[in-house]
Amino acid sequence: MSDAKILIVEDEQKISRVLQLELEYEQYETEIANNGKDALRLMQEKEWDLVLLDIMIPELSGLEVLRRIRKMDESTPILLLTARDEVHDKVSGLDLGANDYITKPFQIEELLARIRVHLRTPQMPNNEKENKLSIGELQVDLDGREVKRGENVIELTRREFDLLVCLLRNKNIVMSREQLVEKVWGFEYFGETNVVDVYIRYLRKKIDKGYNTAYIITVRGVGYTIKDLYS
């Protein structure tokens, strides 16, 4: 989707300019808002395919901008740009309707990957419930918390199920152990991140072992992903 329009809401000029250059190199159309009021004005004046929203911006905070955007627009993907220690803001942002967040400092390749995923995923209003996920012959029913590979029903624990859903919702994006801990175990979890490795092993035994195709991929030194081998 090379002609997608992306609004960059970021008050640090060096960061906003780098983002703009990188996105325009990828053939996206961009515009920069340096504060919350300008962001809301541009949201009302133009249509956008995605918004990159920094939480710490002047005039109106990023969270207030997010709250007001969601009152008038439930479907445009919004990715929060957050500092590493802004745990409360990350939680609040997701609760207010942000689709995702990425922590500064970040690699531009990861940001571009997340943007691609959200641009190609049909966005649903918050009152419409997504109830099925699938990749290849692997199917997940979110309402019934049922997992099937082909015709085989796979029994998962609650944590295994949540981890699988997290990977599927971010398929083709490499998720670090820290990201998986935050999304699956929660921000309040203070244990070791190697708990992710343990549960990945559990999942692999149940959904990949005995099949010719393995969906869960380890990216050494980075984390894990589920690859869409059929795209």
ROSE-4610 file (N, C-alpha, C; in Angstrom, 1 decimal, always signed):
// ROSE-4610
residu = [M/M/M/S/S/S/D/D/D/A/A/A/K/K/K/I/I/I/L/L/L/I/I/I/V/V/V/E/E/E/D/D/D/E/E/E/Q/Q/Q/K/K/K/I/I/I/S/S/S/R/R/R/V/V/V/L/L/L/Q/Q/Q/L/L/L/E/E/E/L/L/L/E/E/E/Y/Y/Y/E/E/E/Q/Q/Q/Y/Y/Y/E/E/E/T/T/T/E/E/E/I/I/I/A/A/A/N/N/N/N/N/N/G/G/G/K/K/K/D/D/D/A/A/A/L/L/L/R/R/R/L/L/L/M/M/M/Q/Q/Q/E/E/E/K/K/K/E/E/E/W/W/W/D/D/D/L/L/L/V/V/V/L/L/L/L/L/L/D/D/D/I/I/I/M/M/M/I/I/I/P/P/P/E/E/E/L/L/L/S/S/S/G/G/G/L/L/L/E/E/E/V/V/V/L/L/L/R/R/R/R/R/R/I/I/I/R/R/R/K/K/K/M/M/M/D/D/D/E/E/E/S/S/S/T/T/T/P/P/P/I/I/I/L/L/L/L/L/L/L/L/L/T/T/T/A/A/A/R/R/R/D/D/D/E/E/E/V/V/V/H/H/H/D/D/D/K/K/K/V/V/V/S/S/S/G/G/G/L/L/L/D/D/D/L/L/L/G/G/G/A/A/A/N/N/N/D/D/D/Y/Y/Y/I/I/I/T/T/T/K/K/K/P/P/P/F/F/F/Q/Q/Q/I/I/I/E/E/E/E/E/E/L/L/L/L/L/L/A/A/A/R/R/R/I/I/I/R/R/R/V/V/V/H/H/H/L/L/L/R/R/R/T/T/T/P/P/P/Q/Q/Q/M/M/M/P/P/P/N/N/N/N/N/N/E/E/E/K/K/K/E/E/E/N/N/N/K/K/K/L/L/L/S/S/S/I/I/I/G/G/G/E/E/E/L/L/L/Q/Q/Q/V/V/V/D/D/D/L/L/L/D/D/D/G/G/G/R/R/R/E/E/E/V/V/V/K/K/K/R/R/R/G/G/G/E/E/E/N/N/N/V/V/V/I/I/I/E/E/E/L/L/L/T/T/T/R/R/R/R/R/R/E/E/E/F/F/F/D/D/D/L/L/L/L/L/L/V/V/V/C/C/C/L/L/L/L/L/L/R/R/R/N/N/N/K/K/K/N/N/N/I/I/I/V/V/V/M/M/M/S/S/S/R/R/R/E/E/E/Q/Q/Q/L/L/L/V/V/V/E/E/E/K/K/K/V/V/V/W/W/W/G/G/G/F/F/F/E/E/E/Y/Y/Y/F/F/F/G/G/G/E/E/E/T/T/T/N/N/N/V/V/V/V/V/V/D/D/D/V/V/V/Y/Y/Y/I/I/I/R/R/R/Y/Y/Y/L/L/L/R/R/R/K/K/K/K/K/K/I/I/I/D/D/D/K/K/K/G/G/G/Y/Y/Y/N/N/N/T/T/T/A/A/A/Y/Y/Y/I/I/I/I/I/I/T/T/T/V/V/V/R/R/R/G/G/G/V/V/V/G/G/G/Y/Y/Y/T/T/T/I/I/I/K/K/K/D/D/D/L/L/L/Y/Y/Y/S/S/S]
num = [1/1/1/2/2/2/3/3/3/4/4/4/5/5/5/6/6/6/7/7/7/8/8/8/9/9/9/10/10/10/11/11/11/12/12/12/13/13/13/14/14/14/15/15/15/16/16/16/17/17/17/18/18/18/19/19/19/20/20/20/21/21/21/22/22/22/23/23/23/24/24/24/25/25/25/26/26/26/27/27/27/28/28/28/29/29/29/30/30/30/31/31/31/32/32/32/33/33/33/34/34/34/35/35/35/36/36/36/37/37/37/38/38/38/39/39/39/40/40/40/41/41/41/42/42/42/43/43/43/44/44/44/45/45/45/46/46/46/47/47/47/48/48/48/49/49/49/50/50/50/51/51/51/52/52/52/53/53/53/54/54/54/55/55/55/56/56/56/57/57/57/58/58/58/59/59/59/60/60/60/61/61/61/62/62/62/63/63/63/64/64/64/65/65/65/66/66/66/67/67/67/68/68/68/69/69/69/70/70/70/71/71/71/72/72/72/73/73/73/74/74/74/75/75/75/76/76/76/77/77/77/78/78/78/79/79/79/80/80/80/81/81/81/82/82/82/83/83/83/84/84/84/85/85/85/86/86/86/87/87/87/88/88/88/89/89/89/90/90/90/91/91/91/92/92/92/93/93/93/94/94/94/95/95/95/96/96/96/97/97/97/98/98/98/99/99/99/100/100/100/101/101/101/102/102/102/103/103/103/104/104/104/105/105/105/106/106/106/107/107/107/108/108/108/109/109/109/110/110/110/111/111/111/112/112/112/113/113/113/114/114/114/115/115/115/116/116/116/117/117/117/118/118/118/119/119/119/120/120/120/121/121/121/122/122/122/123/123/123/124/124/124/125/125/125/126/126/126/127/127/127/128/128/128/129/129/129/130/130/130/131/131/131/132/132/132/133/133/133/134/134/134/135/135/135/136/136/136/137/137/137/138/138/138/139/139/139/140/140/140/141/141/141/142/142/142/143/143/143/144/144/144/145/145/145/146/146/146/147/147/147/148/148/148/149/149/149/150/150/150/151/151/151/152/152/152/153/153/153/154/154/154/155/155/155/156/156/156/157/157/157/158/158/158/159/159/159/160/160/160/161/161/161/162/162/162/163/163/163/164/164/164/165/165/165/166/166/166/167/167/167/168/168/168/169/169/169/170/170/170/171/171/171/172/172/172/173/173/173/174/174/174/175/175/175/176/176/176/177/177/177/178/178/178/179/179/179/180/180/180/181/181/181/182/182/182/183/183/183/184/184/184/185/185/185/186/186/186/187/187/187/188/188/188/189/189/189/190/190/190/191/191/191/192/192/192/193/193/193/194/194/194/195/195/195/196/196/196/197/197/197/198/198/198/199/199/199/200/200/200/201/201/201/202/202/202/203/203/203/204/204/204/205/205/205/206/206/206/207/207/207/208/208/208/209/209/209/210/210/210/211/211/211/212/212/212/213/213/213/214/214/214/215/215/215/216/216/216/217/217/217/218/218/218/219/219/219/220/220/220/221/221/221/222/222/222/223/223/223/224/224/224/225/225/225/226/226/226/227/227/227/228/228/228/229/229/229/230/230/230/231/231/231]
x = [+0.9/+0.0/+0.9/+1.5/+2.6/+2.1/+0.8/+0.2/-0.5/-0.4/-1.1/-0.6/-1.6/-1.3/-1.1/+0.0/+0.4/+0.6/-0.1/+0.1/+1.1/+2.1/+3.2/+2.9/+2.6/+2.4/+3.6/+4.5/+5.8/+6.4/+6.7/+7.2/+8.7/+9.5/+10.9/+11.2/+11.8/+11.9/+12.9/+13.9/+14.9/+14.2/+13.4/+12.7/+11.6/+10.8/+9.7/+10.3/+11.4/+12.0/+12.6/+13.2/+13.7/+12.6/+11.5/+10.4/+9.8/+9.6/+9.1/+9.9/+11.2/+12.1/+12.0/+12.1/+12.0/+10.7/+9.6/+8.3/+8.1/+8.6/+8.5/+9.4/+10.5/+11.3/+10.5/+9.7/+8.8/+7.6/+7.5/+6.4/+5.1/+5.2/+4.0/+3.9/+2.7/+2.5/+2.4/+3.1/+3.1/+2.9/+2.5/+2.4/+2.8/+3.4/+3.8/+2.9/+2.5/+1.9/+2.8/+3.2/+4.1/+3.5/+2.1/+1.4/+0.1/-0.6/-1.9/-3.0/-3.0/-4.1/-3.9/-2.7/-2.5/-2.9/-2.6/-3.0/-4.5/-5.2/-6.7/-7.2/-6.6/-7.1/-6.8/-5.7/-5.4/-6.2/-6.6/-7.5/-8.9/-9.3/-10.6/-10.6/-9.4/-9.4/-9.1/-8.4/-8.0/-8.3/-8.3/-8.4/-7.0/-6.8/-5.5/-5.7/-4.7/-4.7/-4.1/-3.2/-2.6/-2.0/-2.0/-1.4/-0.3/+0.8/+1.9/+1.8/+1.5/+1.2/+2.2/+3.0/+3.9/+3.0/+3.3/+2.5/+2.9/+4.2/+4.6/+4.7/+3.6/+3.5/+2.9/+3.2/+2.7/+1.2/+0.6/-0.7/-1.8/-1.9/-2.7/-1.8/-2.0/-1.1/-1.5/-0.7/-1.0/-2.2/-2.3/-3.5/-4.8/-4.7/-5.9/-6.3/-5.3/-5.5/-6.1/-5.6/-6.1/-7.6/-7.9/-9.3/-10.2/-9.8/-10.7/-10.8/-9.7/-9.8/-10.7/-10.7/-11.5/-13.0/-13.3/-14.7/-15.3/-14.4/-14.9/-14.4/-13.5/-13.0/-12.5/-13.3/-13.0/-12.1/-11.8/-11.2/-9.8/-9.3/-8.0/-7.0/-6.0/-5.0/-4.1/-3.9/-3.1/-2.0/-0.7/+0.4/+1.0/+1.1/+1.7/+3.3/+3.9/+5.4/+5.6/+6.2/+6.3/+7.7/+8.0/+9.3/+9.3/+10.5/+10.7/+10.0/+9.9/+9.4/+8.0/+7.3/+5.9/+4.9/+5.0/+4.2/+2.7/+2.4/+1.0/+0.4/+1.2/+0.7/+0.4/+1.3/+1.0/-0.3/-0.5/-1.8/-3.0/-2.9/-3.9/-4.2/-3.1/-3.3/-4.0/-3.7/-4.4/-5.8/-6.1/-7.4/-8.3/-7.6/-8.3/-8.5/-8.0/-8.2/-7.0/-5.8/-4.6/-4.5/-4.0/-3.9/-2.6/-1.6/-0.3/+0.6/+1.7/+2.7/+4.1/+5.0/+6.4/+7.2/+8.2/+9.0/+10.2/+10.5/+11.7/+12.8/+14.1/+14.4/+14.0/+13.6/+13.2/+14.0/+14.0/+14.6/+13.6/+14.0/+13.0/+12.4/+13.2/+12.6/+11.5/+11.5/+10.4/+9.2/+9.4/+8.3/+7.6/+8.4/+7.9/+7.1/+7.6/+6.9/+5.5/+5.5/+4.2/+3.2/+3.8/+2.9/+2.3/+3.1/+2.6/+1.5/+1.7/+0.7/-0.6/-0.6/-1.8/-2.5/-1.7/-2.3/-3.0/-2.4/-3.1/-4.1/-4.2/-5.3/-6.5/-7.7/-8.9/-9.2/-9.4/-9.6/-11.1/-11.4/-12.8/-13.1/-14.3/-14.7/-14.6/-14.4/-14.3/-15.5/-16.7/-17.9/-18.1/-17.2/-17.3/-16.2/-16.6/-15.7/-15.0/-13.7/-12.9/-13.0/-13.5/-13.6/-12.9/-12.2/-11.4/-10.1/-9.0/-7.7/-7.3/-6.5/-6.0/-4.8/-4.0/-2.8/-2.6/-2.6/-2.6/-3.7/-3.3/-4.4/-4.6/-4.0/-4.2/-5.3/-6.3/-7.5/-7.7/-8.0/-8.3/-9.6/-10.5/-11.8/-11.7/-11.7/-11.5/-12.7/-13.9/-15.1/-15.1/-14.8/-14.9/-13.5/-12.5/-11.1/-10.7/-11.0/-10.7/-9.6/-8.7/-7.6/-7.7/-7.6/-7.6/-6.5/-5.8/-4.9/-5.4/-5.9/-6.7/-7.9/-8.2/-9.3/-9.0/-7.8/-7.4/-7.6/-8.4/-8.5/-7.4/-6.8/-5.6/-6.0/-5.7/-6.0/-4.8/-5.1/-4.1/-4.6/-3.6/-3.9/-4.2/-4.7/-5.1/-3.9/-2.7/-1.5/-1.0/-1.0/-0.6/-1.5/-2.8/-3.8/-3.5/-3.3/-3.1/-1.8/-0.7/+0.5/+0.3/-0.4/-0.6/-1.4/-2.4/-3.2/-2.4/-1.5/-0.6/+0.3/+0.9/+1.7/+0.9/-0.3/-1.1/-1.5/-1.8/-2.2/-1.1/+0.1/+1.3/+2.1/+1.4/+2.2/+3.1/+4.2/+5.3/+6.1/+5.7/+6.5/+7.2/+8.5/+9.3/+9.1/+8.5/+8.2/+9.3/+9.9/+10.9/+10.3/+11.1/+10.6/+9.9/+10.5/+10.0/+8.6/+8.4/+7.1/+6.1/+6.4/+5.5/+5.1/+6.1/+5.8/+4.8/+5.0/+4.1/+2.7/+2.6/+1.3/+0.5/+1.3/+0.6/+0.5/+1.6/+1.7/+1.3/+1.4/+1.0/+2.2/+1.9/+3.0/+3.4/+2.5/+2.8/+3.7/+4.0/+4.8/+6.3/+6.9/+8.3/+9.2/+8.7/+9.6/+10.6/+11.3/+12.2/+11.5/+12.1/+11.6/+11.7/+12.6/+12.7/+11.5/+10.5/+9.2/+8.6/+8.9/+8.4/+9.0/+10.3/+10.9/+10.2/+9.9/+9.2/+7.9/+7.1/+5.8/+5.8/+6.8/+7.0/+7.2/+8.0/+8.3/+7.0/+6.2/+4.9/+4.0/+4.0/+3.1/+3.6/+5.0/+5.5/+5.1/+5.2/+4.9/+3.4/+2.6/+1.2/+0.7/+1.3/+0.8/+1.7/+3.0/+4.0/+4.5/+4.7/+5.3/+4.4/+5.1/+4.4/+3.9/+4.0/+3.6/+4.8/+4.6/+5.7/+6.0/+5.0/+5.2/+5.2/+6.3/+6.3/+6.0/+5.0/+4.6/+5.4/+5.8/+6.5/+8.0/+8.5/+9.9/+10.7/+11.9/+12.8/+13.7/+13.8/+14.8/+15.9/+17.0/+18.0/+18.5/+18.5/+18.9/+17.9/+16.7/+15.6/+14.4/+13.8/+12.6/+11.9/+10.5/+9.7/+8.7/+8.3/+7.3/+6.5/+5.3/+4.6/+4.6/+5.1/+5.3/+4.1/+3.6/+2.5/+3.2/+3.3/+4.0/+3.2/+1.9/+1.0/+0.8/+1.4/+1.2/+2.2]
y = [-1.2/+0.0/+1.2/+1.5/+2.5/+3.9/+4.1/+5.5/+5.8/+5.0/+5.3/+6.6/+7.3/+8.6/+8.4/+8.9/+8.7/+10.0/+10.3/+11.5/+11.2/+12.0/+11.9/+12.9/+12.6/+13.5/+13.4/+14.3/+14.3/+15.7/+16.1/+17.5/+17.6/+16.5/+16.6/+16.6/+17.7/+17.9/+16.9/+16.5/+15.6/+14.2/+13.8/+12.5/+12.5/+13.6/+13.7/+13.8/+14.4/+14.6/+13.2/+12.5/+11.2/+10.2/+10.2/+9.4/+9.8/+11.1/+11.5/+11.0/+11.2/+10.8/+9.3/+8.5/+7.0/+6.6/+7.2/+6.8/+7.2/+8.4/+8.9/+8.0/+7.6/+6.6/+5.4/+4.9/+3.8/+4.1/+5.3/+5.8/+6.1/+6.3/+6.8/+8.3/+8.8/+10.3/+10.6/+11.7/+12.0/+13.5/+13.8/+15.2/+15.1/+16.2/+16.3/+17.3/+16.8/+17.7/+17.8/+19.0/+19.2/+19.3/+19.4/+19.5/+18.8/+18.7/+18.0/+18.7/+20.0/+20.8/+20.7/+20.8/+20.6/+19.2/+18.2/+16.8/+16.7/+17.2/+17.1/+17.9/+19.0/+19.8/+19.0/+18.4/+17.6/+16.4/+15.8/+14.6/+15.0/+16.3/+16.7/+17.2/+17.7/+18.2/+17.2/+16.1/+15.1/+13.7/+12.8/+11.4/+10.8/+9.9/+9.3/+7.8/+7.1/+5.6/+5.1/+5.9/+5.5/+6.7/+6.7/+7.8/+7.3/+7.9/+7.7/+8.8/+8.4/+9.4/+9.3/+10.4/+10.4/+10.8/+10.2/+10.5/+11.8/+12.2/+13.4/+14.5/+15.2/+16.3/+17.5/+18.8/+20.0/+20.3/+21.2/+21.7/+20.8/+19.6/+18.5/+17.2/+16.5/+15.2/+14.3/+13.3/+12.3/+11.5/+11.2/+10.4/+11.1/+12.5/+13.3/+13.4/+13.5/+13.5/+12.1/+11.0/+9.7/+9.6/+10.1/+10.0/+10.7/+11.9/+12.7/+12.2/+11.6/+11.0/+9.8/+9.0/+7.8/+8.2/+9.4/+9.8/+10.1/+10.5/+10.8/+9.7/+8.9/+7.9/+6.7/+5.6/+4.3/+3.4/+3.7/+2.6/+2.9/+4.2/+4.5/+3.9/+3.1/+2.6/+3.7/+3.6/+4.5/+3.8/+4.1/+3.5/+4.6/+4.2/+5.1/+5.0/+6.2/+6.2/+6.5/+5.6/+5.8/+5.7/+6.3/+6.1/+4.8/+4.3/+3.0/+2.9/+4.0/+3.8/+4.3/+4.5/+5.0/+3.9/+3.0/+1.8/+2.2/+3.2/+3.6/+4.1/+4.9/+5.5/+4.5/+3.4/+2.4/+1.7/+1.4/+0.7/+1.6/+2.9/+3.8/+4.0/+4.1/+4.2/+3.1/+1.8/+0.7/+0.7/+1.1/+1.1/+2.2/+3.3/+4.3/+4.0/+2.9/+2.5/+2.5/+2.7/+2.6/+1.1/+1.0/-0.3/-1.0/-0.2/-0.8/+0.3/-0.1/+0.9/+0.4/+1.3/+1.0/+1.9/+1.3/+2.0/+2.6/+3.9/+4.6/+4.1/+4.0/+4.1/+2.8/+2.9/+1.7/+1.7/+0.5/+0.3/+0.6/+1.4/+1.8/+0.6/-0.5/-1.6/-2.2/-2.2/-2.7/-1.8/-0.5/+0.4/+0.2/+0.1/-0.1/-1.5/-2.5/-3.8/-3.7/-3.0/-2.8/-1.9/-0.9/-0.1/-1.0/-1.8/-2.6/-3.6/-4.1/-5.0/-4.3/-3.1/-2.4/-1.8/-1.5/-1.0/-2.1/-3.4/-4.4/-5.2/-4.9/-5.6/-4.8/-5.3/-4.5/-4.1/-2.8/-2.3/-2.3/-2.8/-2.9/-1.9/-1.3/-0.4/-1.2/-0.5/-1.1/-2.0/-1.6/-2.4/-3.6/-3.9/-5.1/-6.0/-7.3/-8.2/-9.1/-9.1/-10.1/-11.4/-12.5/-13.7/-14.9/-14.7/-15.8/-15.3/-16.2/-15.9/-17.2/-17.1/-18.3/-18.0/-19.0/-19.0/-20.4/-20.5/-21.9/-22.7/-23.9/-24.8/-24.7/-23.7/-23.4/-22.4/-22.7/-21.9/-21.7/-20.4/-20.1/-19.4/-20.0/-19.4/-18.6/-17.3/-16.5/-16.6/-16.7/-16.8/-18.1/-19.2/-20.5/-21.0/-20.1/-20.4/-21.8/-22.1/-23.4/-23.2/-24.2/-24.2/-25.5/-25.3/-26.5/-26.4/-27.5/-27.6/-28.6/-28.2/-29.1/-29.5/-30.8/-31.3/-31.6/-31.5/-31.9/-30.7/-30.9/-30.0/-30.0/-28.9/-28.8/-28.2/-28.8/-28.3/-27.5/-26.2/-25.3/-24.8/-24.5/-23.8/-22.3/-21.6/-20.2/-19.4/-19.6/-18.8/-19.2/-20.5/-20.9/-20.3/-20.3/-19.7/-18.2/-17.5/-16.0/-15.8/-16.6/-16.4/-16.7/-17.7/-18.0/-16.9/-16.4/-15.3/-14.0/-13.7/-12.6/-12.7/-13.9/-14.1/-14.0/-14.6/-14.5/-13.1/-12.3/-10.9/-10.1/-10.6/-9.9/-10.7/-11.5/-12.5/-11.7/-12.4/-11.8/-10.7/-10.3/-9.4/-10.1/-9.9/-10.6/-9.9/-10.6/-10.1/-10.5/-9.5/-9.8/-10.4/-11.0/-11.6/-10.6/-9.4/-8.3/-7.9/-7.8/-7.5/-8.5/-9.8/-10.9/-10.9/-10.7/-10.7/-9.6/-8.4/-7.3/-7.6/-8.1/-8.3/-9.5/-10.6/-11.8/-11.9/-11.6/-11.7/-10.4/-9.3/-8.0/-7.2/-5.9/-5.0/-5.2/-5.9/-6.1/-7.3/-8.0/-9.2/-8.9/-9.4/-9.0/-10.2/-11.3/-12.5/-12.4/-13.5/-13.6/-13.7/-13.1/-13.2/-14.6/-15.4/-16.8/-17.6/-17.1/-17.8/-17.9/-16.9/-17.0/-18.2/-18.5/-19.6/-20.9/-21.0/-22.2/-22.4/-21.4/-21.5/-21.7/-21.1/-21.4/-22.9/-23.5/-24.9/-25.7/-25.3/-26.0/-25.8/-24.6/-24.4/-25.2/-25.2/-26.0/-27.5/-28.0/-29.4/-29.7/-28.7/-28.9/-28.6/-27.5/-27.1/-27.4/-27.7/-27.9/-29.3/-30.0/-31.3/-32.3/-33.1/-34.1/-33.6/-32.3/-31.7/-31.3/-31.3/-30.9/-29.4/-28.6/-27.2/-26.7/-26.0/-25.3/-23.9/-23.4/-22.0/-21.1/-21.6/-20.7/-20.7/-19.5/-19.3/-18.6/-19.1/-18.4/-17.5/-16.2/-15.3/-15.1/-15.8/-15.8/-14.4/-14.2/-12.9/-11.9/-12.2/-11.1/-11.6/-12.7/-13.2/-14.2/-14.2/-15.2/-14.5/-15.3/-14.8/-16.0/-15.8/-16.8/-16.3/-17.1/-16.8/-17.2/-16.3/-16.7/-17.2/-18.6/-19.2/-19.3/-18.9/-19.0/-17.7/-16.6/-15.3/-15.1]
z = [+0.0/+0.0/+0.0/-1.1/-1.2/-1.2/-1.5/-1.5/-0.2/+0.8/+2.1/+2.7/+3.3/+3.9/+5.4/+5.9/+7.4/+8.0/+9.1/+9.9/+11.0/+11.1/+12.1/+13.1/+14.4/+15.5/+16.4/+16.3/+17.0/+17.1/+18.3/+18.5/+18.4/+18.5/+18.3/+16.9/+16.4/+14.9/+14.3/+15.0/+14.4/+14.2/+15.2/+15.1/+14.0/+14.0/+13.0/+11.6/+11.4/+10.1/+9.6/+10.5/+10.1/+9.8/+10.6/+10.3/+8.9/+8.7/+7.4/+6.2/+6.3/+5.2/+5.0/+6.1/+5.9/+5.3/+5.8/+5.3/+3.8/+3.5/+2.1/+1.2/+1.7/+0.9/+0.6/+1.5/+1.3/+0.5/-0.1/-0.9/-0.2/+1.1/+1.9/+1.7/+1.8/+1.8/+3.3/+3.7/+5.1/+5.4/+6.6/+7.1/+8.5/+9.1/+10.4/+11.2/+12.4/+13.4/+14.6/+15.0/+16.1/+17.4/+17.5/+18.8/+18.7/+19.8/+19.8/+19.1/+19.2/+18.5/+17.0/+16.5/+15.0/+14.6/+15.4/+15.1/+14.9/+15.8/+15.7/+14.5/+14.3/+13.1/+11.8/+11.7/+10.5/+10.4/+11.5/+11.5/+11.0/+11.3/+10.8/+9.4/+8.9/+7.6/+6.5/+6.9/+5.8/+6.3/+5.4/+5.7/+5.7/+6.8/+7.0/+7.0/+6.5/+6.6/+7.9/+8.5/+9.8/+10.5/+11.8/+12.6/+13.5/+13.5/+14.4/+15.5/+16.7/+17.7/+18.9/+19.1/+20.3/+21.5/+22.6/+23.8/+24.4/+24.4/+25.0/+24.0/+23.8/+22.8/+23.5/+23.1/+23.7/+23.3/+24.1/+23.9/+24.3/+23.7/+24.2/+24.2/+25.3/+25.3/+24.3/+24.0/+23.0/+23.4/+24.7/+25.2/+25.0/+25.2/+25.0/+23.5/+22.7/+21.2/+20.8/+21.4/+21.1/+21.5/+22.7/+23.2/+22.3/+21.8/+21.0/+19.6/+19.0/+17.7/+17.8/+18.8/+18.9/+19.0/+19.4/+19.5/+18.1/+17.2/+15.8/+14.8/+15.2/+14.2/+15.0/+14.8/+15.5/+14.7/+13.5/+12.6/+12.2/+12.1/+11.6/+12.6/+12.1/+13.0/+13.6/+14.9/+15.6/+16.4/+16.1/+16.7/+17.6/+18.9/+19.9/+19.9/+20.0/+20.2/+21.7/+22.4/+23.9/+24.3/+25.5/+26.1/+26.9/+27.2/+27.8/+29.1/+29.9/+31.3/+31.4/+30.3/+30.3/+30.3/+31.4/+31.4/+31.5/+32.4/+32.6/+31.3/+30.6/+29.4/+28.3/+28.3/+27.3/+27.6/+28.8/+29.2/+28.9/+29.3/+29.0/+27.6/+26.8/+25.3/+24.7/+25.1/+24.6/+25.0/+26.2/+26.7/+26.0/+25.6/+24.9/+23.4/+22.9/+21.5/+20.6/+21.1/+20.2/+19.7/+18.5/+18.0/+18.4/+18.7/+19.0/+19.5/+20.0/+20.5/+20.1/+20.0/+19.8/+20.7/+21.4/+22.4/+21.9/+22.2/+21.8/+22.7/+22.2/+20.8/+20.1/+18.8/+18.1/+16.7/+16.2/+14.8/+13.8/+12.8/+11.8/+11.0/+10.9/+10.3/+11.0/+12.3/+13.1/+13.0/+13.0/+12.8/+11.5/+10.4/+9.1/+9.0/+9.7/+9.7/+10.3/+11.5/+12.2/+11.3/+10.7/+9.8/+8.7/+8.1/+7.0/+7.5/+8.6/+9.2/+9.4/+10.0/+10.3/+9.1/+8.0/+6.8/+6.0/+6.1/+5.3/+6.1/+7.4/+8.2/+8.2/+7.8/+7.9/+9.3/+9.5/+10.9/+11.2/+12.3/+12.8/+13.8/+13.8/+14.9/+16.2/+17.3/+18.6/+19.0/+18.4/+18.8/+18.0/+17.0/+16.2/+16.8/+17.0/+17.7/+16.7/+16.7/+15.9/+16.7/+15.9/+16.7/+16.1/+15.0/+14.4/+13.9/+14.1/+13.5/+12.9/+11.8/+11.1/+10.4/+10.1/+9.3/+8.7/+7.4/+6.9/+7.4/+7.9/+8.4/+9.9/+10.5/+11.9/+12.1/+12.9/+13.1/+14.6/+15.0/+16.4/+16.4/+17.3/+17.5/+18.9/+18.8/+20.0/+21.0/+20.5/+21.4/+22.1/+21.4/+22.0/+22.6/+22.4/+22.8/+22.4/+21.1/+20.5/+19.4/+19.4/+18.4/+17.6/+16.3/+15.4/+14.4/+14.2/+13.0/+12.1/+10.9/+10.1/+10.8/+11.0/+11.7/+13.1/+13.5/+14.9/+15.9/+16.9/+18.0/+18.9/+19.2/+20.1/+21.4/+22.5/+23.8/+24.3/+24.7/+25.2/+26.5/+27.4/+28.6/+28.3/+29.3/+29.1/+28.6/+29.2/+28.9/+27.5/+27.2/+25.8/+24.8/+25.1/+24.1/+23.9/+25.0/+24.9/+24.1/+24.3/+23.6/+22.1/+21.8/+20.4/+19.7/+20.4/+19.8/+19.6/+20.6/+20.4/+19.2/+19.0/+17.8/+16.5/+16.5/+15.3/+15.0/+16.0/+15.7/+15.2/+15.4/+15.0/+14.0/+13.2/+12.4/+11.4/+11.1/+10.3/+10.9/+12.2/+13.0/+14.0/+14.1/+15.2/+16.5/+17.5/+18.8/+19.8/+20.5/+21.5/+22.7/+23.5/+24.7/+25.6/+25.7/+26.5/+26.0/+24.7/+24.2/+24.4/+24.3/+24.6/+26.0/+26.9/+28.4/+28.6/+28.1/+28.3/+27.8/+26.6/+26.0/+26.6/+27.0/+27.4/+29.0/+29.6/+31.1/+31.8/+31.1/+31.6/+32.1/+32.3/+32.7/+34.1/+34.9/+36.3/+36.6/+35.5/+35.7/+35.9/+36.9/+37.2/+37.2/+36.6/+36.5/+35.4/+35.1/+34.0/+32.7/+31.6/+30.3/+29.7/+30.3/+29.8/+30.0/+30.7/+30.8/+29.4/+28.5/+27.1/+26.4/+26.6/+25.9/+26.3/+27.6/+28.2/+27.5/+27.4/+26.8/+25.3/+24.6/+23.2/+23.0/+23.8/+23.7/+23.9/+24.9/+25.1/+23.8/+23.2/+22.0/+20.9/+20.7/+19.5/+19.6/+20.8/+21.0/+20.5/+20.8/+20.5/+19.1/+18.5/+17.2/+16.1/+16.3/+15.2/+15.2/+16.3/+16.4/+15.6/+14.7/+13.9/+12.6/+12.3/+11.1/+10.2/+8.9/+8.0/+8.1/+8.4/+8.4/+9.9/+10.2/+11.6/+11.4/+12.2/+12.1/+13.0/+14.2/+15.1/+14.8/+14.5/+14.1/+15.1/+15.4/+16.3/+15.5/+15.8/+15.2/+16.3/+16.1/+17.1/+17.5/+18.8/+19.4/+19.4/+18.8/+18.7/+19.5/+19.0/+19.6/+18.7/+18.6/+17.9/+17.0/+16.0/+15.1/+14.6/+14.1/+13.3/+11.9/+11.0/+9.6/+8.8/+8.0/+7.0/+5.8/+5.8/+4.7/+3.4/+3.5/+2.4/+1.7/+2.2/+1.5/+0.5]
